[in-house]
Amino acid sequence: MIKALCRAHQIRPAILLMEEMPNYGLVPDEKTFTTLMQGFIEEGDLDGALRIRGQMMEHGCIATNVTVNVLVHGFCKEGRIEEAFGVIQQMANEGFYPDQFTFNTLVNGLCKAGHVKHALEIMDVMLQEGFDPDVFTYNSLISGLCKLGEVEEAVEILDQMILRDCSPNTVTYNTLISTLCKENQIEQATELARVLTNKGILPDVCTFNSLIQGLCLTSNFNVAKELFEEMKNKGCQPDEFTYNMLIDSLCSRGKIDEALRLLKDMESSGCPRNAVTYNTLIAGFCKNRKIEEAEEIFDEMEIQGISRNSVTYNTLIDGLCKSRRVEDAAQLMDQMIMGGLKPDKFTYNSLLTYYCRLGDIKKSADIVQSMTSNGCDPDIVTYATLIGGLCKAGRVEVANRLLRTIHMKGMVLTPHAYNPVIQALFRRKRTSEGMRLLREMLEKADPPDAVTYKIVFRGLCNGGGPIGEAVDFLIEMLERGFLPEFSSFYMLAEGLCSLSMEDTLVNLVDMVMEKAKFSANEVAMIKGFLKIRKFHDALGTFGGILESRNPKKTYWSR
């Protein structure tokens, strides 16, 4: 009866029942106390289990291996490994001897706590004491190693397992396959799945999901689709996770119609659709500029009785803003609030981005004010977006002051915050101030990104400073691993040629070709033009190749 109550998570009634036992001439024994201890541990109340252990001692009950193992399991479950060892040591003084369960519990606890090396030492002790590690032991070790990213070592444990005639099970293989897929080692994961099948172990839904996810993430969608069909042919029913991954992959590739067909297949197979399914479709439609279809999916969620969450609203709000339907986005945010959901930073930042792109500073300020008054603290994305809006509206000084203010707040400034101000300063030929901000980034903030370097290089080449400064900056830019835009490089090249500095131009072309990894044939062709002083032809060929290596980025504040 007590055991049944504990299994039903009715601990308090179970204790009351134990307390009534003497009224019926019954005395609680070791099994009674151990059952209650187990009940408390399953509820995550180790202290309650220890209180029962105290009562057990008061009643003069002698602990058995089962009692000790229950306590060891409880401590390991809570990550209190040292105390688990303490219990074993204490009970050893009373004649307790660890058994297979004790060793397995310790190995599992140590692995979950990230102490796999210690767990391997425990397995060695286990072998010395005459206990053979079983599938649980090995699975714990493999899982622990995989969580640490030590996949090769995990495979070595699998090899040891097989050598010791311990048959791996689906859990063993799934753990390794999942980790290999996360490490983008898809071929190895697929090979391991073949080994699993050859051993007569049928892949389950977890096996297929890991492989399908890995294939989708590595742009092998066609193979993922084939595996999906194989999964169904082998009688393994795809679950919502399987469908959601494939739908997401199709949406990200712009294949919305195919994603909708898969949604119908999901329905006909009896697989329940959830919020993730619909959120993925809404995001896909928004990304592909099909906002009306996204709204239809949003409405269908209500018809199907699927609760919308913050992700649902935020995705559609962002899509509406990008479609310039900001009034509808604001109404949707009101609907979100009425539905009991609180707008977060993503919600406000979507609206803020729209108004900042318009250069509407008043509306932008209202959004930030609403955000703070509703208890949502602006983050660096909020401030960086506002700085971009201020620069677009020509209020560079205000943007610069805001940059200083958020720096004083202790926020780590990102290139997204600096870039609009630096760009605005260079456009106004305030080169020294722009360069000062760049150096400040290098010293105090997140390092400049490719956009930062392109902004500065363009500014220097476009009459923002002496030509020597542009040359020096290009060399620094290349040393830091960033390539210039050809349009800016061409301006520099024209300036160098007008000053009869062709040799400097040739050296710079060589440096860029090396950094951009031009092929030997490409280098030979360009150098051939340069050698006979056909700079126009050389730059034309050079520019076409450079742009293919260096796709254009759109600057936020344009």
Secondary structure, DSSP 8 states (H G I E B T S, - for coil): -HHHHHHTT-HHHHHHHHHHGGGGT----HHHHHHHHHHHHHTT-HHHHHHHHHHHHHTT----HHHHHHHHHHHHHTT-HHHHHHHHHHHHTTT----HHHHHHHHHHHHHTT-HHHHHHHHHHHHHTT----HHHHHHHHHHHHHTT-HHHHHHHHHHHHHTT----HHHHHHHHHHHHHTT-HHHHHHHHHHHHHTT----HHHHHHHHHHHHHTT-HHHHHHHHHHHHHTT----HHHHHHHHHHHHHTT-HHHHHHHHHHHHHTT----HHHHHHHHHHHHHTT-HHHHHHHHHHHHHTT----HHHHHHHHHHHHHTT-HHHHHHHHHHHHHTT----HHHHHHHHHHHHHHT-HHHHHHHHHHHHHTT----HHHHHHHHHHHHHTT-HHHHHHHHHHHHHTT----HHHHHHHHHHHHHTT-HHHHHHHHHHHHHHSS---HHHHHHHHHHIIIIIS-HHHHHHHHHHHHHTT----HHHHHHHHHHHHHTT-HHHHHHHHHHHHHHTT--HHHHHHHHHHHHTT-HHHHHHHHHHHHHHHS-----TT-
